[in-house]
Amino acid sequence: MTPRLTLAALALSTATVAHAQERVTPMTPDVVASYDQVRAQADYIKRVVMVPMRDGTKLYTVILMKKGTRNGPILLSRTPYDAAGSTARTASQRLVDILPVMDAEFVEDGYVRVYQDIRGMHHSEGQFVMTRPLSGPLNSTGIDESTDAYDTIDWLVKNVPEGNGKVGVIGSSYLGFTTLMAEINPHPALKAAMPQSPMVDTWIGDDDFHNGAFRVGTLDYAVEMSTGHGDAGAKIARGAGDDYTTYLNAGSIGDYARAWGIENYPTMRKVMENPAYTDFWSLQAVDKWMAARPLTVPTMLVVGQWDQEDSYGAPAVYEALEPKDTANNMVSLVIGPWRHSGVNHYGYDLGALTFDGDTALQFRQRYMKPFFDHYLRGTPAAIPPVLTYATGANRWQVSPKWPMGTPTPLYLGANGTASFAKPAGAGSTSYVSDPASPVPFLPRPIDIGDGDQWKTWLVRDQRFVAGRPDVVDWQTGALDKPVHIMGAPEVNLFAATSGSDSDWVVKVIDVYPDTLPEPASQGSKPAMTGYQLPIGIEIYRGRYVHGRATPAKLTPGKVENYRFALPNVDHVFLPGHRIMVQVQSSLFPLYDRNPQTFVPNIFNAKPGDYKAATQRVTWGGAQASSVLLPIVDDAAAAQVTAAR
């Protein structure tokens, strides 16, 4: 009788539920409030919480871990790019599918992974301030990304029972900035940090400017980030077409901003009203903040050798922190053969280049996870002081310091020749730079928003500018032995202009020999016969030659000495290759055009200010232009070891 009564009761219950649910009709609204993607069969636990900060603002935080996680280290990323979206790569019941690929090794090994929207962005409360300054002269609120990181870590160690009480922070680009901020006045539970391609000084070499030349991509970034909570999908509706033509026809960047109604965006006002390196920018430089404080958190700084967005920040912070690392065991620098944030994706190749396997995965498995395991779990690990990938030779290397090379002048000379011997005579090479026909930074048509173009522009074959009368170059003969450089090449350019302002763009290029491997039809990548591979490209705005904070008119015809650094590299110029130095005065539309007539603020230049100018580069004698290459000598080579 009991089973029969149980079945009857079950039938009655089912009937009652069915009766309670309204019958569907053709007019039943086809909308449900939400759908929980995490099903019972999921291999993970997901929690979404609003974590309170000290001022009462609550930040949207996603906590993820594999089911059964116990005593797990917590790995935190604080992002302006949508924590919900960052944890939904694929609709799946597997944790490794929904998280970014770089998280796989961590969550499979019992880590608790946390993503958080910074204040004012996406689902978090508060107001967004782009790279919010540290509390101090520029910020009197007492709230910054450092305090928010502290409060978040404090909440996590008290409210995530599956954690072991130890936290690491990691992130690239803007997340690299928030990672560094977590290290300032850090929470005691913060045991390790890995800032990747961090935004550090956006005037000298990250994002907004490079040595005073404005990067036009900031326009689109400002609209996307600062409309709504960064989730409005706002874009400048300029339509399709060649960005070269679009920006050229607009006039000055200020004219462009006004034409599209974005001149009053706070981000745009900040850059347009502060074109020089005054306290407005210098007091925001994160490397200076780090240099002024004790080094208490073990830090591994990571950057891609061809980082097209933030090549400056990681080496600058390394330089600021290394003097504090007296035992050489607290700060590491990693330079991999990657684009911006490439460390977190796939590292088999970059543009036409092919490497020795998936270099990004190699780093993550051999060094990144062991670094965090060591400090968050206490497992032994060999953490290199400096880890770099020698492109050209295609091998990982460990060094005791950075840079390893000795600055060695590669002199420019007569008839387009370059040599490590100073020219016997002196002379100059001239060209005409016309703002009406600036040198493109990519083959046209240019679409800066096209990832295939943008991510690889720093390794594009430079033969596309060959033959332009406003591009001049010098090159060595074919090398009879390898030339290995480890460091940042430094430009030592002596040059004059017939105008009253000028930009100077310098490239160091590896020119491949005219050898022909098997064709791509046999499974190889396309041949690089005669390829001109950029090893470093940088720009300098001439008005700042006597002071970054004090722009001044150049004297027409007067030779000035322009000194600036190219990005840090580990590269081997192989025998049979040539080393080329290339000089031009525009790189458009990556950077805004210099009118070549001095005006107080280039953002407000008028059409009549843009004038052609004769540019003259001197070589030999007392004004011998050169690029100082950081060449590894025998003594330095003996200290460099092969990485495992």
N, C-alpha and C positions, 0 to 999 in steps of 0.2 A: 504493500500500500504506500509506503514512503516514497519510492521513486515516482509512482503515479501522481501523488500529491505535489511533488516537486516540479514535475513537468507541467502540471496544470497551473501551478502558481507562475511558472516561467511564461507560459502562454498568455496568461492574464496580464502579466507585467508588460510583455511585448505589445499586446493589443492596446493596452492603456497608453503607451508611448506613441504608437502609431496614430491612435485617435487624437492625442494631444497635439500632434504635428499637423498643421494645416495642409490640406490637399493642394498640390500645385495646380496652377491653371496657366493658360497661355500668357496671362498678365502678371504672374508672380515675378517680382523684381529679381533680376539675375545678378545680385550683388551680395557678397558676404564680407563681413568686417575685416577678416584677416585669414591667413593660412599659415599654420606652423610647419615650416619645412623640416624641423627636427622631429623625425618619427621615432618610434620605439626602437627600431632596428639600428639607429644611428650609433656609430662607435664613439661618440663624443658627447660632452656636456657643454651647453652654451648658456651663459647668464648675461643678461643685459641689465646694467645698474646705472644709476645716476649718482656719481661719487661727489660728496660735498667738499668744497674748498673752504678755506678759512674765512672768506668773506661771504659765505652762504651760497655762492654760485655752484651749480651742479653740472658735472661734466659726464657726458654719455660715454659709457665704458663697456666694452664687450670682452667677456672672459671665456676662454675656451680651453678645453683639455680632453684628453682621451678618458673614456670611462675607466675607472679603477686607478686613476692617478692618485698617488699618495706621496707626501714629502717632496713635492716637485718644486724646482726653482721657478721663479716667475720672470718672464721675459716681456718687457713693456715697450710699446711704441706709442708715441703721442703725435697725432697727425692732424693736419688741416684738410686732408683729402678723403674724409668720410670713413669712419671706423666701420660702419655697417657694410659699406661696399668693399672695404679691404678684407672683410671676413666672409665674402660671398663670391669667391672666384668662380666656382662651379656649383650648381645646385646638386648636392650629393649628400649621402649619409656617411661619407668618409671625411674625417677631419683634414687629411692631407689634400683633399680636393677643394675644400672651401677656402683654405688659407693660401696665401702666396707660396710659391714653390720653395722659397728660402726657409720656410718654417718647418718643412717636412721632418728634417733630422731632429729637430727639437721636440715636437709634439709626439713623435713616435717613441721618444725616449723619456717621456714622463714630465715634460715641461708644461707649465701653465702659461698660455699665450694670451696677452692682453693688448688690445688696441683701444685708444681713447681719442675722441674728438677734442681738440683744444678749444678753449673758451671762444664762444661766438660763432663756431663753425658747425654746420650740419645739425646734429641733434643736441649739441651742448648749449647751455645757457651762457649769458654774458656777452661782452662785446669783443669783436675780433680786431686786433691791431697787428699788422704785418710785422713779423719778427719782433714782437713786443720787446722794447728795451728793458734791460735789467733795472730793477729799482735803484734809483740814484739820481744823477743830474737830469736825466731825460724822462724819468718816470717817478712821480711822487706818490703813487697809489699804494706802494707796499706790496703790490701783486705783480708777478711776472711769471714766465714759464718755469723758472726755478722753483718758486713757491708752489705753483700748481703741481709740478712733478713731486715735490716733497710731500704734499698733502695726499696725492694719489698713492704714492708708495706706502705712506703711513696707513691709509685705509686698506690697501691690498693685504699687507702683512697681518692685519687684524681681522680681516673678514673673508679671506680665502683659506678655508681650513685645509685644503689639499696642498697648500704651499709649504715650503720649508723655511720661510722667513727671510730668504735671500732673493734680491731682485737685481736683474740686469736690464739695461736700456739699450735700444738699438734703433737705427733708422737712417734713411738716406735723404739727402737734399734738405727740404724744410724739416723733415724728421731728424736729419743730422743736426740741425740747429737745436731742436728741442732736446735731443740727446745730450748735447754739450751743456745746455742750460740745466739739466738735471744734475750735472756734476758741480754746479756752483752752489755752495752751502748745502751739500747733499744730505739726504736722509741716511741714518746709520745702516739701514738695510740695503742700500745701494752698494753693490760689491763689484760691478764691472760695467763698462760702457763701450759701445762700438759706434761712434759717429761715422757715417759713410757720406762722402761728398757733401759735407755740411755747408750751409750758407753761413759765412763768417764775416766777410767784409764785402758788401754788395757795391762798393764804389771801386775798390782796387781790382777785384778779379772775380767776383761772384755775381751772376745774374743781372743786376740793373746797369752797371757800368763796368768797363774794363779800362783802367787808367784814364778815367774821365770820359771815354767815348760811350755813348748811350746805346744799350741793346734794345732794339725795337720790340722784341718779344715781350718786354715788360708791359706794353700796352694791352695785349690780349690777356696776359696773366692777371693784371689789375682788375679787368672787367670780370673775368671768371671767378676770381677769389673773393672780390669785394661786393658782389651783387647778392643781396639776401644773406644767407648763411653759407655761401659757397655752393649752394645746391640749386640755384636758379637756372643753371644751364645758359647763362648769359654769354653772348658772343657778339663781337663787332660784325654787323651784317654787311660786309663789304662785297659779298658775292665771290665768284670764282675769278681766276686769272693769275697772271704772273705777279708775285709780290714785289718784284723789282720795279715793274711799271707802276703798280699801285702806290708805293711809297714815293717813288720819284715824282709822280704827278702831283702828290699831295703838298709838296713844298717842304717846309720845316716839320719836325715832329710835333711842334706846338700847333701848327696849322692842321696837321692830321688829327690830333686829339680834339681840337675844337670842331672840326668838320663832322666828327662822329659823336660829339656830345659827351666826351669822357674827360674833358679838361678839369672838371671839378671832382673827379674821383680822388679821395685823399691820397691814395698811392701815387697817382699821377702828379698831384700838386707837390708831394714831397720831393719827387725827382726833378720836376720842372722848375721848382722854386729854389732848389739847392743843387745846382750843377757842379759846384766845386767841393773839394774834400775839407769842409769846415767841421766844426764840432758836431754839426748835425749828423754827419756820417762817422767821423773818427771815434766819437763816444759810443757808437753802436757796434764797434768792431769786437767781435766775440773773442778773438785771439788776445786782445788787450785785457778783456775781462778775465780770461783764464790765466794770463801771465801775472795778474795782480793778486791771485789767490793761491793757497796751498794746493799741492797735488795730493789728493787723498783717494781717488778712485782709479783703479787700473783701467787704462784706456788703450784701445786699438783703433787707430785712425785709418780709414780706408778711402781710396780714391781711384778712379779710372785714369789711365794714362791719356786717354783721348776723351776726357769728360767735357762735353760740349756746353755744360752749364756752370758747374762749380768746381773748377780745377784748382782754385786758389786755397780754399779754406782748410782742408786737411793738412797740407804741408805747413801752412802758416801756424796752425795750432800746435803741430809737432814742434816747430821751431820755438814757440812760446813756452812749451811745457818741458822740453828735453833738458834744459839746464836744471830743473828741479829733480830730475830722475837720476840721482847720484849713483844708484846701483844699477842703472840701465835695465830695470825690470818692471817699470810701471807704465811706460808709454811705448807703444809700437806704432810704426807707420807701414802701411801696405799700399803698394801701387800695382794694380793689375792691368791687363791689356784690354780694358773695357771702356765703354761709353758711360754716360751718366747713369748711375744706379745699376750698371751692368752686373755688378757683383751678385745681385739678387735674382738674376735671370739665367740665361744660358751664355756660356763663354767659349763656344767652339770657334767663333770667328767674329770678325768685325769688318763689314764692307768686303773688300777684296782680300783681306788678310785671313789666314787660317792658322790656328794655334795647335798646341800639342794637347788635344782632348778638350773637355769642357773645363776650362780654367776656373770658371766661377764655382762650379761644383767642387772642383779640387780644393779650392780655398775654403769653402764652407765646411767640407768634411774634415780636412786636415788641420785647419787652423781656427776657423770661426767658432765652431761648436766646442772644440777642446778648450779654447780660451774661456768661454762661459762655463763649461764644466769645471774647469780648474778653480774659478773664483766663486762659483755658486754651489759646487758640490765637493770641492776639495780634492778632485782627482788630479793626478800628476799630468803635466803637459809641458812640452818644450815650446815656449812662446818666443818667437824671434823678435829682436829689437827692431829690425827692419826686414820686411819681406817684399821683394819686387820681382816682376816678371820681365826678363830680358827679351824684349821683342827683337826680331832679327835672328837671334839665336834660339828663341822659343824655349826658355827654361826658367824655372823659379830659382831665386837666389836669396840667401840670407846674409845680411850685413850687420855690423855692430853699430852703425850710425848712418846718418844721412845729412848732406850728400856724401858720396864716396869719391866722386871725381874731383880732380884738380882743375880749376878754371884755366883753360888754354885757349889763347886767341886764334880764331880762324879768320885771317885777314882777307878783306876784299881788295882786289887789285885791278890792274889794267885788263882790258879786253874780256871782261866777264870772268876772270879767273879768281879762284880763292885758294889760299895756301896757309899753312901753319908758319911759313916764313914771312916776315914783314916785307912788303914791296920795297924794292930799292929806290924807286921814284915815287912821286906824289902826283895826284890828279883827281879828277872827279867824273862822275857819270850823272847825266841829267835826263829828266823825262818831264812831260807835261801832265799834270793831274787836272781833270776837268770835272767839277761836280755835276755837270749835265750828263756825264757818261761815266759814273763810278764803276769800279771794278767789282763784279759780282763775287759772292763768296761760294757760290755753287753754279754749276751750269744751268742756264735758263731753259725752261721756265722754273721759277723758284716758288715753292710752297712751304713756308716755314712750319706750317701745321702738319705737314706730311711726315709721319714718323720715319719712313724709310729715308727721306732726305735729311731730316734733322739729326737723327741718332748717329749718322755716319759721316757728317760733313767734314769732320776733322781728319778723316783718312781718305778723302776723295783725291783721285789723281789730279795733280795741279796742272797738267798739260792743257786743261781747258782755258787757261789764261795765256798760254804761250802765244807770242806774236802781238800781244797788246802793247802799244807804245808807252802805256803808263805803268808797265810792270817791268822791272829790271832784275837781273839775277847774275850771280857769280857762282861758279862751281869748281870743285877740285878735279884733278885727273882721277882716273880709276884707281881706287885704293889697292895697295899691294899687301896690306895686312888689315885685320879688323881694327876698328876704332870704337871703343866701348865707352859710352857716356852714362853717368849715374848722377843725376842732379838736375838743376834748372839752368838751361843755357841762358846766358845774360847778353843782351844786346848792348853794344857800345857803338852807337851810330853818330857820326858827325854829318850833319846835313843842314841845308839852308833852303828857304823858299822865297819866291818872289812875292808871295802874299804876306799877310800879317797873322795868319794862323794856319795850322796844317796838322793832319794826322799822319802817323807813320806806322805802317804795318810791316812786320818782319816775320818771315817764315824760315825755318830750318827744314830741309827736305832731303830724304834719302832717295837718290836716283838709281833705279834698278838698271842692271846691264841689259843689253839687247840679246838675251839668251831665250831660247824657245823650248819649253818643256812639252810633254805630250799634250794634245788638245783636250778641251773640256769633254769632248765626246768619249774619251777614255775614262771618265770619272773624276778628273781633276777639276779644280776651280779654274775659271778663265785665267789665262797667262797674264803675268804682271810684267811682261817685256817692256822695258823703258819706263815703267811706272814711276811717277814722282810722288812719293809718300810723305805727307807732312809729319814731321816729328814734333813740331811745335809751331803754333801761330799765335801772335799777340799784336795788339794795337796800343798806340800811345797818342794821346791828344796833346799836341805841341804846346798849347797855351800854358800848360802846367810844368814846363821844363824847369822853372825856377822856384816852384812851390805848388804843391797840390791844392793848397787852400787859397792861393793868390794867383789866379789866372791873369796873364798879361799878354799884350800884343807882341808878336814876334817882329823883329826888325828885318825888313825885306833884304835878302842877300846875305844876312849874317849867319855864319855857321854856328850852330848850337850842338851841344853834346847831349844826346838822348840815351839814357840808360834805363833799361827795364828788363824784367825777367820773362822768359817763356815758361810754360808749364813744366813741372818736374817729370823726368822720364828715366827709364832704364832701357837703353837701346844699343844694339850693336850694328854699326855700319859694316857690312861684310866685304871681304875682298872682291874687287871687280865693280863695286858700287861707287857712286860719287856722292859728295856732300854738296848740296846747293843752299845758298842763302838768297832769298828773294825779298825785294822791297817794293812797296806800293803805298798809295796814300788814301785808299778807301777799301772797304770790305762790306759791300752793300747787298741787300738791306739788313744784314745782321746788325750793323752799327749805323747810326744816323750819319748823314753827310756833314762833313765840316765845310762851311761856306768858303773857307780859305781867306776870308776877310774877317778880321777880329770884330766880334760883336760881344756885348756884355753877357748875353745868354743865348746860346745857339738854338735853344728851343723856340726862340722868338725871332730867328733870322728871317729877313725879308728876301724876296726873289732877287733883288739887285745885289744882295750880299754874296751870292754864289758866283764865284769867278774862277776861271782857270788860272793855274799857277805853275811856274817852272820850278821843279824840285831838283836839288843837286846834292848828291851823296859824295863825300870826299873819301879818298883812300890814300894810304901811304903818308909819309912825312909826319908832321906834328898832329895831324887830324886823320889818323888812320882808323877807319871804321872796321869793326870786327864783331864777331859773335864769340863770346867766351864759352867754349864747350867744356863741360865737366868730365874730362877724360880720366879713365881709371888707369893709373900707372901700375907697375909691377908690385909695388908695396901694397897698394889698395887691393889689387886683384888677389893677393895672398890672404886677405881678410874676408873675401867674399866666398861663401861656400854654397854648394848646390843644396837646394831644399829637397826635402824628401817628397 
